[in-house]
Amino acid sequence: MLKPLLNVIDDIGECLIFLRLILRTAYRSPCTWESICEQTWKVSVQSTPTTALAGFFVGAIMTVQFTMQTKAFGALGYLGGLSTSATVREVGPLLIAFLLSGKVGAYTSAELGTMRVTEQIDAIRCLGANPIQEIILPRFLGIVISSFFLLAAGLIMSIFGGMLMGSVFSGINPEEYVRHIPTIVTQFSIGNGLFKCLVFALILASVCTYKGYSATGGAKGVGRAVVGTAVMTMVGIVVFDWFTSLLSETALNLFREGV
């Protein structure tokens, strides 16, 4: 019982140390913009269709769920604003993070793990180059940057999905659906969604690069790294989702009291 808990604590500590190493390398020996753009484009192209499709159906699902409540209170006109607000504040960033962890996180961990067990990383070091600078940092920054593009794509598609379902299921025309979105979706809601997206992207990028870079034991070790990436990322995202939600609500309450 105690040993698994200690292993989890060790993993968290080693991941934080690895993140510190990445940030130190980014400050002292940054990688080229070409490598960052290449990784950002690669992650975005791989994940945009999946994210857009999922965002479309999430918007449709949220519209169906909120239709029942808004009809009961005679506030069906606010359906678009409520559905979009929930997607921007919570569902959107969480959805993007889960999709990236299952697709980009696992792929990056397997790629780096294969490079580790086949001694390609050691070969880079023998040639006088820094593996953190050459292969880890571009992938780390690429995942963080691309998450914002994927968030935008998912949220835009969720609005279209909500409009379609609002027209078919709720009987609301698109103009009525979007009319109250600016009223309910405030700048704070958008900022909260972007902040969550940044935190989740940092967790994903840190975990998948750390697990892949530290993989050992041949093909079986690569498999363990991929599984460890999925588990650690999912748990970290859920925990920090609670923490960021609590932090944002506290900040909002303090702002209101100040005003």
C-alpha positions in Angstrom: 0.0 0.0 0.0 2.8 2.4 0.9 5.1 1.5 -2.0 2.8 2.5 -4.8 2.2 5.9 -3.1 5.9 6.4 -2.7 6.4 5.5 -6.4 3.8 8.1 -7.4 5.5 10.8 -5.2 8.9 9.9 -6.8 7.4 10.2 -10.3 6.0 13.6 -9.5 9.2 14.8 -8.0 11.3 13.5 -10.9 8.8 15.1 -13.4 9.2 18.5 -11.7 12.9 18.2 -11.8 12.8 17.4 -15.5 10.5 20.4 -16.1 13.0 22.6 -14.3 15.7 21.2 -16.6 13.6 22.0 -19.7 12.9 25.6 -18.5 16.6 26.1 -17.7 17.6 24.9 -21.1 15.0 27.1 -22.7 16.4 30.1 -20.9 20.1 29.4 -21.4 20.2 27.5 -24.7 16.9 28.0 -26.6 16.1 25.8 -29.6 15.5 27.2 -33.1 12.2 28.7 -34.1 12.1 26.4 -37.1 12.1 23.3 -34.9 9.3 24.8 -32.6 7.1 25.7 -35.6 7.7 22.2 -37.1 6.5 20.5 -33.9 3.6 22.9 -33.4 2.4 22.3 -37.0 2.8 18.5 -36.6 0.8 18.4 -33.4 -1.9 20.8 -34.7 -2.3 18.9 -38.0 -2.5 15.5 -36.2 -5.1 16.7 -33.7 -7.3 19.3 -35.4 -9.8 17.0 -37.1 -10.3 14.9 -33.9 -10.6 18.0 -31.8 -13.0 19.8 -34.1 -15.3 16.7 -34.4 -15.3 16.2 -30.6 -16.0 19.9 -30.1 -18.9 19.9 -32.5 -20.6 17.0 -30.6 -19.8 18.5 -27.2 -21.6 21.7 -28.2 -24.5 19.6 -29.3 -24.6 17.6 -26.1 -24.4 20.7 -23.9 -27.3 22.2 -25.8 -29.5 19.1 -25.3 -28.6 19.1 -21.5 -29.3 22.8 -21.0 -32.6 22.7 -23.0 -34.4 20.9 -20.3 -33.4 23.4 -17.6 -34.0 26.5 -19.6 -37.4 25.3 -20.8 -38.4 24.7 -17.2 -37.6 28.4 -16.3 -38.8 29.9 -19.5 -35.4 31.1 -20.4 -34.8 29.2 -23.7 -33.4 32.3 -25.2 -30.3 32.0 -23.0 -29.6 28.5 -24.2 -26.7 29.5 -26.5 -25.0 31.6 -23.8 -25.3 29.0 -21.1 -24.0 26.2 -23.4 -21.1 28.2 -24.7 -20.1 29.4 -21.3 -20.0 25.9 -19.9 -17.9 24.8 -22.8 -15.5 27.7 -22.6 -15.0 27.6 -18.8 -14.8 23.8 -18.3 -15.6 21.3 -21.0 -13.5 22.8 -23.8 -10.1 22.9 -22.0 -10.7 19.6 -20.3 -11.8 17.9 -23.6 -8.7 19.3 -25.5 -6.4 18.1 -22.7 -7.9 14.5 -22.7 -7.7 14.3 -26.5 -4.1 15.5 -26.5 -3.1 13.1 -23.7 -4.5 10.2 -25.5 -3.1 11.1 -28.9 -0.2 13.5 -28.8 1.0 12.5 -25.3 1.1 8.8 -26.1 2.7 9.4 -29.5 5.4 11.7 -28.1 6.2 9.3 -25.2 6.5 6.4 -27.5 8.7 8.3 -30.0 11.1 9.5 -27.3 11.0 6.2 -25.5 12.0 4.4 -28.8 14.8 6.9 -29.3 16.0 6.2 -25.7 16.0 2.4 -25.9 17.7 2.4 -29.3 20.4 4.7 -28.0 19.6 7.5 -30.4 19.6 10.0 -27.6 23.0 8.8 -26.4 24.2 9.2 -30.0 23.1 12.8 -30.0 25.0 13.5 -26.8 28.1 11.8 -28.2 28.0 14.2 -31.1 28.3 17.1 -28.7 24.7 18.2 -28.9 22.3 18.6 -26.0 19.3 16.2 -26.3 17.1 18.4 -24.1 17.7 21.3 -26.5 17.5 19.4 -29.7 14.6 17.0 -29.2 12.8 17.7 -25.9 12.4 21.4 -25.9 10.8 21.7 -29.4 8.3 19.0 -28.6 7.5 20.6 -25.2 6.9 24.1 -26.7 5.1 22.6 -29.7 2.5 20.9 -27.5 2.0 24.0 -25.3 1.5 26.3 -28.3 -0.6 24.1 -30.4 -3.1 23.5 -27.5 -4.3 27.1 -27.9 -5.0 26.6 -31.6 -6.8 23.3 -30.8 -8.8 25.0 -28.1 -10.0 27.7 -30.5 -10.9 25.1 -33.1 -12.8 23.0 -30.6 -14.7 26.0 -29.2 -15.7 27.3 -32.6 -17.0 23.9 -33.6 -18.9 23.6 -30.4 -20.8 26.7 -31.2 -21.7 25.3 -34.6 -22.7 22.0 -33.0 -24.9 23.9 -30.4 -26.5 26.0 -33.1 -27.4 22.9 -35.2 -28.8 21.0 -32.2 -30.6 24.1 -31.0 -32.3 24.4 -34.3 -33.2 20.7 -34.6 -33.9 19.8 -31.0 -34.9 23.0 -29.3 -36.5 25.0 -32.1 -34.2 28.0 -31.7 -32.9 29.8 -34.8 -29.2 30.5 -35.0 -29.6 34.2 -34.5 -31.4 33.7 -31.2 -28.9 31.1 -30.2 -25.9 33.4 -30.5 -27.6 36.6 -29.3 -26.9 36.1 -25.6 -23.4 34.5 -25.9 -21.6 37.9 -25.4 -23.8 38.5 -22.4 -22.9 35.4 -20.5 -19.5 34.5 -21.9 -17.4 37.3 -20.3 -13.7 38.1 -20.7 -13.2 36.3 -17.3 -14.7 33.2 -18.7 -12.4 33.2 -21.8 -9.4 34.0 -19.6 -10.3 31.2 -17.3 -10.5 28.7 -20.2 -7.2 29.9 -21.6 -5.5 29.6 -18.2 -6.8 26.0 -17.8 -5.6 25.2 -21.2 -2.1 26.5 -20.4 -2.0 24.5 -17.2 -3.2 21.3 -18.8 -0.8 21.7 -21.7 2.2 22.2 -19.3 1.2 19.0 -17.5 0.8 17.0 -20.7 4.1 18.3 -22.2 6.0 17.7 -19.0 4.7 14.2 -18.4 5.0 12.8 -21.9 8.5 14.2 -22.5 9.7 13.0 -19.1 8.3 9.5 -19.4 9.6 9.1 -22.9 13.1 10.5 -22.1 13.5 8.3 -19.0 12.2 5.0 -20.6 14.3 1.9 -20.1 14.0 -1.8 -20.7 13.5 -2.1 -24.5 10.1 -2.4 -26.1 8.4 -3.3 -22.9 9.9 -0.2 -21.3 8.4 1.9 -24.1 5.0 0.4 -23.4 5.3 1.1 -19.7 6.2 4.7 -20.5 3.1 5.1 -22.7 0.8 3.7 -20.1 2.5 5.8 -17.4 2.0 8.9 -19.5 -1.7 8.2 -19.9 -2.3 7.5 -16.2 -0.2 10.3 -14.8 -1.6 12.9 -17.3 -5.2 12.0 -16.7 -4.8 12.2 -12.9 -2.8 15.4 -13.1 -5.4 17.1 -15.4 -8.3 16.1 -13.1 -6.5 17.3 -9.9 -5.4 20.6 -11.5 -8.8 21.1 -13.0 -10.2 21.2 -9.5 -7.4 23.5 -8.3 -7.7 26.0 -11.2 -11.5 26.0 -10.8 -11.2 26.8 -7.1 -8.5 29.5 -7.8 -10.6 31.2 -10.6 -13.7 31.3 -8.4 -11.8 32.7 -5.5 -10.2 35.4 -7.8 -13.7 36.2 -9.2 -15.2 36.6 -5.7 -12.3 38.9 -4.6 -12.7 41.0 -7.8 -16.4 41.4 -7.1 -15.9 42.3 -3.5 -13.3 44.9 -4.6 -15.6 46.4 -7.1 
